[in-house]
Amino acid sequence: MRRIKQILAILILLLVVDCAYLMYKYIEYRSNHNSFSSDLRQVLSLKAGARPYDTQKLHDLVTKDVIASPKQAKTILDPARLKTVISFTEQRPQIARGVLFLKTHKTGSSTIQNIILRHAILHNQTIALPSYKASFFWPYKFQAATFVRRQPGIERYQVLTHHAVFDEQEMKSIMVPDTAFITILREPVSLFRSAYQYYHLDTFCFGTPIEQFRSSHNYETLRFEKCPRTKMPVRSLQAHDLGLSATDMENEDKIRSLISQIDRTMTLVLITELFDESLILLKKRLNWATKDIVYFRQNAMQSSLKNNHYTDAENAEILEFNKADQLLYDHFHAKLQRELKAEFTTKQLETELAELHAMHDKYYDNCVQQIANASYFMDEENKRQYQVFRPYGQQTLGYVLKQESLQNIECRLLALPELALTHYLKSIAVHGYPS
């Protein structure tokens, strides 16, 4: 009898530990991906590609958006120092050309977003901002009238970079003429593996490790619908971001039609595996300088969390599940290689890359003290100086600036994560520049 009680006690303890772990994962997920709030679910239809159906509830939700005070905004970017930098920023022809960056998931897009926002801030460009939190109600199809925060006196914007589901006409309706549309794609196997881990798809959607995702009892549902618990798409994330309906993920005609639309609409499709080469071509297309495309990687995961041990059979299953992404990637990867070959000689490209890398090293050496995870920025000793540099999510890394570089505007813009910049920009839109 005593032994039975001991076994029961051990089983109960294990159950408590498992429950605590699941709760921890759930809290971590909710804190990292708060776009899927219960408020939002009440407002938006869960049908693929649907529009908001309750305008009043949507309005009530937008009024809950947290706007940083002028004092808080000043802790992110000091307006006096910023104006000094802007006043000495070199002006070049076509510098006011608009840029719409269709931000895709787990592709390095946060780094591109930082580049574009930094350029927009330094050149005093108008920036379209989400009306609620830090995305244009992703994963729902973009709607300009309700998803974009109204800014007095501005009808058309020069820059849009936050997560959105692509809608060509809706987006063109709020952008200045001659806006360059760009996006970025990543090799589908590595993307799916990264998303599976980052969004905890094992816990919240499939209920299995990635190696067994095909045997999940949710597999058939997830082929054509969003994850039941999070309302997040899990299949061909890039195709979804570009506007493909969940029900069309296996329809090759629809996928080819999407590829044709993106081919026609986008000024450039960058490729994650050719990241720096893509930036060199972007610089040429936008008539920017090398300084404009220098970057510190944003939203990078801790290397210890990555697992590169997988089989060809597992990869083949992932590719089959993400067929739309594979077709998109193959087309635009080949296209980028052709464009690079047509516009640069090998020597020219090597020279451009060497200049970019040298400038990156210079900024990094001048600005960065160390790279750290989220807990570092929340430590009581570090909060006061470094909290605004805290990365998005517990698994990602951020930059700790050197003491002498903390007030350097260029260093801060390179290091600030998406949420801090979004809080700053929204505060400016609502309150104006802090005095």
Buried (B, 14 or more C-beta within 10 A) or exposed (E): EEEEEEEEEEEEEEEEEEEEEEEEBBEBBEEBBEBBBEEBEEBBEEBBBEBBEEEEBBEEBBEEBEEBEBEBBBBBBBBEEBEEBBEEBEEEEEBBBBBBBBBBBBBBBBBBBBBBBBBBBBBEBBBBBBBBBBBBBBBBBBBBEBBBBEBEEBEBBBBBBBBBBBBBEBBBEBBBEEBBBBBBBBBBBBBBBBBBBBBBBBBBBBBBEBEBBBEBEBBEEBBBBBBEBBBBBBBBBBBBBBBBBBBBBBBEEBBEEBBEBBEEBBBBBBBBBBBBBBBBBBBBBBEBBBBBBBBBBBBBBEEEEEEEEEEEEBBEBBBEBBBBBBBBBBBBBEBBEEBBEEEBEEEEBEEBBEBBEEBBEEBBEBBBBEBBBBEBBEEEEBEEBBEBBBBBBBBBBBBBBBEEBBEBBBBBBBBBBBBBBBBBBBBBBBBEBBE
